[in-house]
């Protein structure tokens, strides 16, 4: 089996209107890339989210990045303050990647 490398997977579900700010934070913290999943719906402590009449503005997106532990720590520090006044959630998972230089 090929050598795998430990990384952190960050998943951020946030209102579309906040996506640019989150992406800027990812880039400043050192993330080499990310994926965006648009039109995320679900139910949480703020009720059911389906996007409403303007899903491109008021809908949710999920931003996913695979990063090193130091980058993950910086993202969590910044995200904690950013999410105090808006709907959003952050998940962190341990993952193994094949090509560490991509992350």
BAKE-395446 format. One line per 5 residues: their letters; for each residue z, y, x of N, C-alpha, C. Coordinates in pm, 1 decimal, padded with zeros to 6 digits. Layout:
BEGIN
A	Z,Y,X,Z,Y,X,Z,Y,X ~ ...
! end
This chain:
BEGIN
XXXXX	00000.0,-00118.0,00084.1,00000.0,00000.0,00000.0,00000.0,00125.1,00089.1 ~ -00072.8,00223.6,00048.4,-00078.1,00350.3,00122.3,00055.8,00421.8,00115.1 ~ 00081.0,00506.4,00214.8,00204.0,00586.7,00219.6,00202.6,00690.7,00107.9 ~ 00311.5,00699.8,00033.6,00327.6,00801.4,-00070.6,00427.9,00905.1,-00022.8 ~ 00418.1,01025.1,-00077.6,00500.9,01137.5,-00034.9,00575.8,01194.4,-00155.3
XXXXX	00705.3,01221.1,-00137.0,00790.1,01273.4,-00244.6,00760.4,01421.0,-00269.6 ~ 00741.9,01455.2,-00395.9,00720.8,01593.4,-00439.9,00794.6,01613.2,-00571.7 ~ 00790.9,01734.8,-00621.4,00849.3,01768.5,-00751.6,00737.5,01808.6,-00847.0 ~ 00744.6,01758.5,-00968.5,00649.9,01797.4,-01072.7,00721.6,01895.8,-01164.9 ~ 00666.5,02014.2,-01175.1,00722.0,02119.3,-01260.3,00633.0,02131.1,-01383.2
XXXXX	00690.8,02120.8,-01500.9,00618.2,02140.1,-01626.1,00685.4,02255.5,-01700.2 ~ 00607.9,02357.2,-01729.0,00661.3,02475.5,-01796.1,00585.6,02493.4,-01927.2 ~ 00657.6,02491.3,-02037.7,00598.6,02520.2,-02167.8,00644.3,02658.9,-02205.9 ~ 00547.3,02746.0,-02226.5,00575.8,02888.1,-02245.6,00474.4,02947.0,-02343.9 ~ 00510.7,03058.7,-02405.0,00415.6,03127.1,-02491.8,00296.7,03175.5,-02409.4
XXXXX	00178.1,03165.4,-02465.4,00054.3,03203.3,-02398.1,00063.8,03341.4,-02334.4 ~ 00128.0,03432.5,-02402.2,00137.6,03570.8,-02353.8,00211.2,03580.2,-02219.6 ~ 00293.7,03478.9,-02186.9,00369.6,03477.7,-02061.5,00300.6,03398.0,-01950.6 ~ 00187.5,03335.6,-01979.6,00122.6,03245.1,-01884.6,00086.9,03314.1,-01753.3 ~ 00030.4,03433.8,-01759.2,-00008.7,03503.1,-01635.5,00111.5,03530.4,-01545.8
XXXXX	00223.8,03565.5,-01606.2,00345.3,03591.5,-01528.9,00395.4,03463.4,-01461.8 ~ 00389.0,03351.6,-01533.3,00431.6,03223.9,-01477.2,00338.9,03183.2,-01362.5 ~ 00209.1,03199.8,-01381.1,00111.9,03165.2,-01276.9,00134.4,03251.4,-01152.8 ~ 00159.1,03379.1,-01172.8,00188.3,03468.4,-01059.3,00313.1,03420.1,-00985.1 ~ 00414.0,03378.4,-01058.7,00537.8,03327.8,-00998.9,00510.8,03199.9,-00919.6
XXXXX	00430.8,03109.4,-00976.3,00394.6,02986.1,-00905.6,00327.0,03017.4,-00773.0 ~ 00231.1,03107.9,-00776.8,00155.9,03141.3,-00656.0,00244.2,03208.7,-00551.1 ~ 00330.6,03300.7,-00594.4,00420.5,03368.2,-00500.1,00519.3,03270.6,-00436.4 ~ 00560.6,03169.0,-00512.7,00657.4,03071.5,-00462.3,00592.8,02972.2,-00364.6 ~ 00460.2,02964.6,-00365.5,00393.0,02877.2,-00270.7,00321.8,02757.2,-00329.7
XXXXX	00310.1,02750.6,-00461.9,00235.7,02639.8,-00522.9,00088.9,02650.0,-00482.8 ~ 00029.9,02538.6,-00442.4,-00109.9,02537.3,-00399.4,-00207.2,02524.0,-00515.8 ~ -00157.1,02486.4,-00631.9,-00242.7,02469.4,-00748.0,-00159.5,02440.3,-00871.5 ~ -00226.4,02435.5,-00984.1,-00160.1,02408.6,-01111.3,-00265.0,02369.5,-01213.7 ~ -00220.4,02311.9,-01323.2,-00306.1,02279.9,-01437.3,-00247.5,02348.0,-01559.4
XXXXX	-00334.7,02389.0,-01651.2,-00290.9,02453.0,-01774.9,-00342.1,02371.3,-01892.5 ~ -00251.5,02336.9,-01982.6,-00285.8,02268.3,-02106.9,-00262.5,02369.5,-02218.8 ~ -00367.8,02403.8,-02289.1,-00358.4,02505.2,-02394.6,-00330.0,02441.2,-02530.7 ~ -00286.6,02523.6,-02622.2,-00260.7,02483.8,-02760.8,-00158.3,02372.3,-02770.7 ~ -00048.1,02387.6,-02698.1,00060.5,02290.0,-02702.5,00143.0,02316.0,-02827.9
XXXXX	00168.8,02212.4,-02905.0,00250.7,02228.3,-03025.1,00367.1,02131.3,-03018.5 ~ 00467.8,02158.6,-03098.3,00585.0,02072.3,-03100.1,00699.2,02137.2,-03175.3 ~ 00814.5,02076.4,-03165.3,00932.4,02124.8,-03234.8,01046.7,02134.5,-03136.3 ~ 01118.6,02244.3,-03139.5,01233.3,02265.1,-03052.5,01339.6,02345.0,-03124.4 ~ 01427.9,02407.2,-03049.0,01538.6,02481.0,-03111.4,01492.0,02607.1,-03183.3
XXXXX	01368.9,02647.3,-03165.0,01313.8,02763.0,-03236.3,01221.5,02720.0,-03350.0 ~ 01226.2,02591.8,-03385.3,01146.5,02540.5,-03495.7,01015.5,02481.3,-03448.8 ~ 00924.6,02463.6,-03543.8,00793.9,02404.4,-03514.6,00700.0,02512.2,-03464.2 ~ 00627.0,02480.6,-03356.0,00528.6,02573.4,-03298.6,00390.7,02510.4,-03309.9 ~ 00302.2,02578.4,-03382.6,00165.1,02530.2,-03395.6,00064.1,02634.3,-03348.1
XXXXX	00108.5,02751.7,-03313.4,00017.1,02854.3,-03265.9,-00011.4,02962.8,-03366.5 ~ -00003.8,02934.7,-03495.3,-00025.5,03035.5,-03596.6,-00169.2,03083.9,-03602.1 ~ -00190.2,03201.1,-03664.1,-00326.1,03251.2,-03684.3,-00395.4,03297.6,-03556.0 ~ -00321.7,03328.5,-03452.5,-00379.1,03371.6,-03324.2,-00326.0,03282.7,-03212.1 ~ -00369.3,03154.9,-03207.7,-00311.8,03061.6,-03109.9,-00338.5,03100.5,-02965.3
XXXXX	-00444.9,03177.1,-02939.4,-00472.1,03217.1,-02801.5,-00375.1,03324.5,-02753.5 ~ -00305.6,03388.2,-02844.6,-00208.4,03490.9,-02807.8,-00066.2,03439.5,-02827.4 ~ -00037.8,03383.1,-02943.4,00098.3,03345.1,-02978.5,00126.4,03195.7,-02964.1 ~ 00026.5,03117.7,-02927.9,00045.8,02974.5,-02910.0,00116.4,02944.0,-02779.2 ~ 00149.4,02819.6,-02760.6,00214.8,02773.9,-02637.5,00113.7,02711.4,-02542.8
XXXXX	00143.1,02719.2,-02415.0,00067.4,02650.4,-02311.3,00166.0,02572.9,-02225.9 ~ 00115.3,02468.6,-02160.3,00195.8,02396.7,-02062.7,00128.4,02414.1,-01927.2 ~ 00207.0,02458.7,-01830.7,00159.1,02476.7,-01694.1,00228.5,02371.2,-01609.1 ~ 00147.8,02293.9,-01535.7,00199.0,02182.1,-01456.3,00162.2,02205.2,-01310.4 ~ 00260.5,02188.5,-01222.1,00235.2,02201.1,-01078.8,00313.4,02093.7,-01004.5
XXXXX	00254.1,02041.9,-00898.6,00322.2,01949.4,-00807.8,00352.2,02029.3,-00681.3 ~ 00479.1,02034.0,-00642.7,00520.7,02121.3,-00532.2,00625.5,02052.2,-00445.2 ~ 00652.0,02113.5,-00330.2,00760.5,02065.8,-00243.3,00894.9,02105.3,-00304.7 ~ 01000.8,02045.5,-00255.7,01133.7,02077.2,-00308.7,01171.7,02224.2,-00289.1 ~ 01146.6,02286.1,-00172.4,01180.1,02428.4,-00157.8,01104.7,02518.3,-00256.3
XXXXX	00978.0,02487.2,-00281.9,00901.1,02565.4,-00379.2,00959.3,02544.3,-00518.5 ~ 00995.9,02421.9,-00552.4,01057.0,02393.4,-00682.7,01186.4,02472.0,-00700.6 ~ 01268.7,02476.6,-00597.5,01394.9,02551.3,-00606.5,01369.3,02699.8,-00632.5 ~ 01270.5,02757.5,-00564.5,01238.0,02898.8,-00585.8,01184.5,02921.2,-00727.6 ~ 01099.5,02832.8,-00774.5,01046.2,02844.7,-00910.7,01158.0,02839.4,-01014.1
XXXXX	01251.0,02748.3,-00996.3,01361.9,02736.8,-01091.0,01450.4,02860.4,-01089.2 ~ 01472.0,02917.1,-00971.6,01552.7,03038.8,-00961.2,01487.5,03152.8,-01039.6 ~ 01358.2,03171.1,-01021.9,01286.3,03278.9,-01090.1,01271.4,03248.9,-01239.3 ~ 01240.0,03124.6,-01272.8,01219.6,03087.4,-01412.8,01346.1,03105.4,-01495.4 ~ 01461.6,03081.5,-01435.9,01587.7,03097.3,-01508.7,01600.4,03238.6,-01564.5
XXXXX	01568.8,03337.6,-01484.7,01574.2,03475.6,-01531.9,01462.0,03508.9,-01628.3 ~ 01343.9,03457.2,-01601.7,01226.5,03486.5,-01683.0,01240.6,03433.0,-01825.4 ~ 01306.1,03319.2,-01841.7,01312.8,03253.9,-01972.2,01431.6,03296.7,-02056.6 ~ 01512.9,03386.5,-02008.4,01631.1,03428.0,-02085.6,01594.4,03500.3,-02214.6 ~ 01482.9,03572.1,-02214.4,01446.3,03653.3,-02329.7,01321.9,03604.7,-02402.7
XXXXX	01277.0,03484.4,-02374.4,01157.0,03433.4,-02438.8,01169.9,03283.4,-02462.0 ~ 01088.1,03232.1,-02550.6,01085.9,03087.5,-02573.2,01018.5,03019.8,-02454.7 ~ 01075.0,02913.5,-02408.4,01014.3,02840.3,-02298.1,01107.6,02731.3,-02249.7 ~ 01049.5,02634.6,-02182.5,01128.6,02524.1,-02129.9,01065.4,02479.0,-01998.9 ~ 01149.4,02430.9,-01908.4,01103.0,02383.6,-01778.2,01155.3,02241.6,-01757.6
XXXXX	01065.0,02151.8,-01718.6,01101.6,02015.0,-01682.7,01073.2,01996.2,-01534.5 ~ 01159.0,01923.1,-01466.3,01138.3,01889.3,-01325.3,01150.6,01738.4,-01311.3 ~ 01051.7,01678.7,-01246.9,01051.9,01534.2,-01225.1,01023.7,01504.4,-01078.3 ~ 01079.4,01395.1,-01029.9,01043.7,01346.0,-00897.3,00914.9,01265.0,-00911.1 ~ 00818.3,01293.8,-00824.9,00692.1,01220.6,-00826.0,00655.0,01179.3,-00684.2
XXXXX	00565.5,01084.9,-00673.8,00510.6,01039.2,-00546.4,00361.3,01069.4,-00548.4 ~ 00310.4,01130.9,-00441.5,00168.3,01163.7,-00434.6,00105.1,01094.5,-00315.5 ~ -00021.7,01067.9,-00327.5,-00094.6,00999.2,-00221.2,-00133.7,01096.4,-00109.1 ~ -00181.9,01213.9,-00145.0,-00231.7,01308.1,-00044.6,-00141.3,01431.6,-00040.6 ~ -00041.5,01427.6,00043.7,00059.4,01533.5,00050.4,-00000.4,01668.7,00084.9
XXX	-00109.4,01673.3,00160.4,-00168.7,01800.2,00200.6,-00226.4,01878.3,00083.9 ~ -00245.5,01814.4,-00029.8,-00296.7,01883.6,-00148.3,-00187.4,01961.6,-00221.2 ~ -00061.2,01936.1,-00182.2,00049.3,01997.7,-00254.4,00139.8,02072.5,-00159.7
! end
